[in-house]
Amino acid sequence: MPSSAQRDEAQSSYAASETAQPTATSETDAFQQAILAKLTYDVGTNPAHATDHDWFTATALAVRDRAMDRWMVSKGLNQSVHKHVCYFSLEFLIGRLLSDTLNNLRLTDCARDALAGLGVDLDRIRTMEPDAALGNGGLGRLAACFMESMASLEVPAYGYGIRYEHGLFRQGLSDGWQQELPEDWLVRGNPWEFERSDLVYQVPFGGFVEELAASDGPARSVWKPAETVQAVAFDTPVVGWRGRHVNTLRLWSARAAEPLRLDAFNSGDHVGALADRTRAEAISRVLYPGDETEAGRELRLRQEFFFTSASLQDLLARHTRLHGDLQALPEHAAIQLNDTHPALAVAELMRLLVDERHLSWDEAWAITTRTLNYTNHTLMPEALERWPVSLMERLLPRHLQIIYHINWLHLEPLIRRSADVELIKSVSVIDEDQGRYVRMGHLAFIGAHKVNGVSALHTGLMRQTVFRDLNALYPGRIVNKTNGITFRRWLHQANPQLTQILTQELGEAVLDDPGALIRLERLADDGAFQERFRNQRHAAKVNLARIVAERTGVQIDPNALFDVHIKRIHEYKRQLLNILEAVALYDAMRSEPERNWVPRVKIFAGKAAASYHRAKLIIKLANDVARVINSDPAIAGRLKVVFLPNYNVSLAEAIIPAADLSEQISTAGMEASGTGNMKLALNGALTIGTLDGANIEIRECVGDDNIFIFGMTAEEVGAYHKAGLHRDRAGWSPRFERAINLITAGTFSPDDPRRFDSLAHALSSDDTFMVAADFDSYWATQRRVDELWQDPFAWSRASVLNTSRVGWFSADRTIREYAEEIWKISV
């Protein structure tokens, strides 16, 4: 192989001969030569034959090299500092990394010029990068924002998760029905990651526990697993703002201990010889495998334990190497559990400390409860994970023993002082009401130093509802940390036109300090500035209209009001309420064609879980309604409905700068926080929403006049349910009844008039999510939206004020609060 010097000489020679470029005399020239070298020596082609994907790969590798020195320096600092964060999350929805990394390294213009000199368009090749299929929705995007903010604030951190080969799924539409297709984001490799083939941990499953007597102390429990899966590390650099610090996203890939049973293969059982490998590697194949079957539920539990165990083993190995004393673990590491998926960390850390490192139970429990912290993301009981005791006993027998012991030590003092059986049942980690289940939220709560909600309302409701009794037992453990978003991705990168306007008016400081946005207020009434602000928004809407036409064939008018509802499809997020309002609006337009209706485009995007049949039916309804409305000449295009398939980070980056109205209409008390609401408001969209999640704090920031609030409060929803009114169809308004009748009459599904009867029946028998109850308020508030839209000056003023007043929702602020109040790390 050529030496380093020979390789450098060859690169320079190739650049000179093939591209007639002079020796690098500037950063652009140097970067251009770096891209050419990567194209030759890593991609294996030359400019004459390179495809757009080849250019993308070469550029990504050249950019990655620019981050390497800083990554190495940051790793050294991370090891020498007092404390670092380990962020455990089943999802990291990082999206495309080329633009993100170029932006944070301040190399975008350099790369653009270097590629232009080679006849290559940066904006074209960056679309060759697939979105990393490592998450689904808000949970994963939050984790990605937090990782970027920790790097930007120079908080030493590791993100730990799973390297999914196929992610959730790629969403297609067939006659309006969601189709789940394999996501092949890794088929052409991933230039950002480094496989650490020497960094492998053994993750055990199944088997039995043997009790071994000891002459000098209590008996020891020894787990004899039936199966062991290897966890192989893949590292991706996470570059902070201006490249000052680079953290590590470490994802685990599952491998079989033995890739092939050679005896079975040689005997002719060529498929069976690979069975163990297939079973092991299934763990890192797909995010959220279907859980309607016993096998699916088992695979989910295997996934959660797999990445949790590997991550804890990695942390303990690193800590032992650097610091030795395990008693000092809480002084050197803070673990944040993002939702209940990694809640097994409580039992696994205890197992590793007691069984593997031979600490006493009390020593191990003190370390565990000072190191772990838990973020709760839901108040819905069905979304708080529970695992059947029978499954846990079969798959993780030692952990079930540990959980029983944790639960007994937790309950015993309460049992001694209270005879309240219902209270004891309420706080027990084991739920025995209908079968026997392990409550993962309870386990995480008991094993954590701090438990946080993600908005003021959510945290308050946590104390009052799902963790009411636990909160009484452990007062002060629950704290609030309202979510935030990274402005680098969701403003600087997603909306460069708006960012340019902001820097021109507010100076470069706005790039470093989101709080500087407040100075934009002074321009909210400036007509000339409003025009510039509207022009950049119109350009974004033209771009989105092009994407809509390319992906759906629907032509939409950029001058219309773009009404955007982009979320995971779920009944509590109430896409159904929005669709029903579209049906009612369509009916009104047909009834009063002479009225001056505001042209409106309703844009939906989001995936339904593969096993969530009602959510998938809502997607079908949206597409059926769209087909009829969009083709009806009677309304002359004044209303359009669009469902954009395969919603992901890159699509969000196109939709959010173009949105005029942000739909945040979840049933009050059910959305923990939301972050889409923050992204849309930051880019100038006005929110229509309930007093739910972070909508409350957004209203406090932007002002009552610059947001559209409707519907019941969380307290009113509770009272409505308690009174049984959600089951009373007599309360339906005529307008709502008419919309339902149009749907059940087959107006939008003439091929199958009964297609949506189950949706209508659910609303009439049990309006759990207050769709009927909130409809009239929603309709009236949408008409207020129409009124404001017809006054361009007033709308633009409110839009500018939304952008100027939401600096508080930066993820940097959230991470500072975590660091100072939970992790005890100086920022």
ABEGO torsion letter per residue (X at the ends): XBBAAAAAAAAAAAAAAAAGBBBBABAAAAAAAAAAAAAAAAAGBBAAABBAAAAAAAAAAAAAAAAAAAAAAAAAAAAABABBBBBBBABBBAEBAAAAAAAAAGAAAAAAAAAAAAGBBAAAAAAABBBBBABABAAAAAAAAAAAAAAAAGBBBBBBBBBBAAEBBBBBBBGGBBBBBBBAAAAAEBAABBBBAABBBBBBBEEBBBBBBBAAEBBBBBBBBABBBBBBBBBBBBBBBGGABBBBBBBBBBBBABABBAAAAAAGBAAAAAAAAAAAAAAAABBGBBAABAAAAAAAAAAAAAAAAAAAAAAAAAAAAAAGBAAAAAAABBBBBBEAAAAAAAAAAAAAAAAAAGBBAAAAAAAAAAABBBBBABABAAABBBBBAAAAAAABAAAAAAAAAAAAAAAAAAAAABABAAAAAAABABBAABEBBBBAAAAAAAABABBBBABAAAAAAAAABAAAAAAAABBGABBBBBBBBBAAAAAAAABAAAAAAAAAAAEAAAAABAAAAAAAAAAAABAAAAAAAAAAAAAAAAAAAAAAAAAAGBBBBAABBBBBBBBBBBAAAGAAAAAAAAAAAAAAAAABAABBBBBBBBBBBEBBBAABAAAAAAAAAAAAAAAAAAABAAAGGABBBBBBBGBBAAAAAAAAAABABBBBABBBGABAAEAAAAAAAAAGBBBBBBBBEAAAAAAAAAEAAABBBBEBBAAAAAAAAAAGAAABAAABBAAAAAAAAAAAAGAABAABAAAAAAAAAAAAABBAAGAAAAAAAAAAAAAAAAAAAABAAAAAAAAAAAAAAAAAABAAAAAAAAAAAAAGBBX
